[in-house]
Amino acid sequence: MNEPAKDEGIVLTEAQKRTRRSRSIAIALSLAALVVLFYVMTLVKGPVVLIRPM
Amino acid sequence: MSLISEGANIRGPITAGAGLDLAEPSIASVGDYIALMKPRVMSLVVFTALVGLAVAPGSLHPLTGFTALLCIAVGAGAAGSLNMWYDADIDAVMTRTARRPVPMGRVRPGEALAFGLTLASFAVVVLGLLVNLLAAALLAFTIFFYVVVYTMWLKRSTSQNIVIGGAAGAFPPMIGWAAVTGSLSIEPVLLFMIIFFWTPPHFWALALYRTEDYARAGIPMLPVVAGDASTRRQIMLHTLVLVPLGVAPWPLGFAGALYGVTAVVTGAIMVTLAWQVLREIRPAERASRHLFAFSILYLFLLFATLLAERGWGGLIARLAA
């Protein structure tokens, strides 16, 4: 008796995998840059970072 | 007589690219997302914001200045992305914009919307947290003005679209100034006014030789609804207001002699080119192209001279402090 065919869902093409990977790297780098920016700005401003004058 | 084609029943986003299967994985590259941010417009925004930031009195840590410029750039990118989301339908029928990522189907409208909203949120929140609330509020208003007031409302409904909508492009020097001082005064308002009155002659010069394109897309640009002659007169009138405004920082003591000479000479060239556009009997394509090209140089020279004369010293002092 034949087994029912497996539902493999959406299968990405190589091009789709490449663009997804490049997008993921770009998001990771952006988030890392944001973390570094907040860290360095906190060092630069010190406690004043909590004071935001209009 | 209106040149807008009767078939151009265009209202709102999501026609182009809508044929994509939503279950289909995205094919958008990082380059497509960068294109969504309109990098050329972004560079002009950053430059004018830098001038506002550099000429403002007071001190600002260089890293805070960098953060302010980064947020302004990202905010401009967000506005560009939201503009491409909403305008995908008209972008698809205009030669100049048909190859943008959304009409080309490389980025779905929903992706452009999500990207723009995310960037806008980050830019405003980070500017508010790390710089100051006034600058963040101005950036938020600028994005709102460009996307909602200009893109969604004025652009498709009135020939004065770029006159009022031009305010969005005029805000960046004010944001830069506010980032340093936490307040506003006459000087950044003057920089705002210069860009505000520069925008109509700049875009109408472009519209004069892209009239068919705008008409096909159903956009009521001035040459489309009022004709060439009226547009040429309006270009001349706005240039006659622009040039004195361009010179004004000099007599007001906000800029020095070098700026004054630059503003007078380049202003005279602007008036001459606007006069040539006005007097052209045939379709004013050549004169319009010259005016369009020179108007970019005009604004750049005014702001670059101001930066060199007033801002450079301030920037160096801040870096040395």
Interface residues (C-beta under 8 A of the other chain):
Chain A: I10 L12 A15 Q16 T19 R20 S22 R23 A26 L34 L37 F38 V40 M41 V44 K45 V49 R52 P53 M54
Chain B: A23 P25 S26 I27 A28 S29 V30 Y33 H61 L63 T64 T67 L70 F122 V126 G128 L129 L130 N132 L133 L134 G182 S183
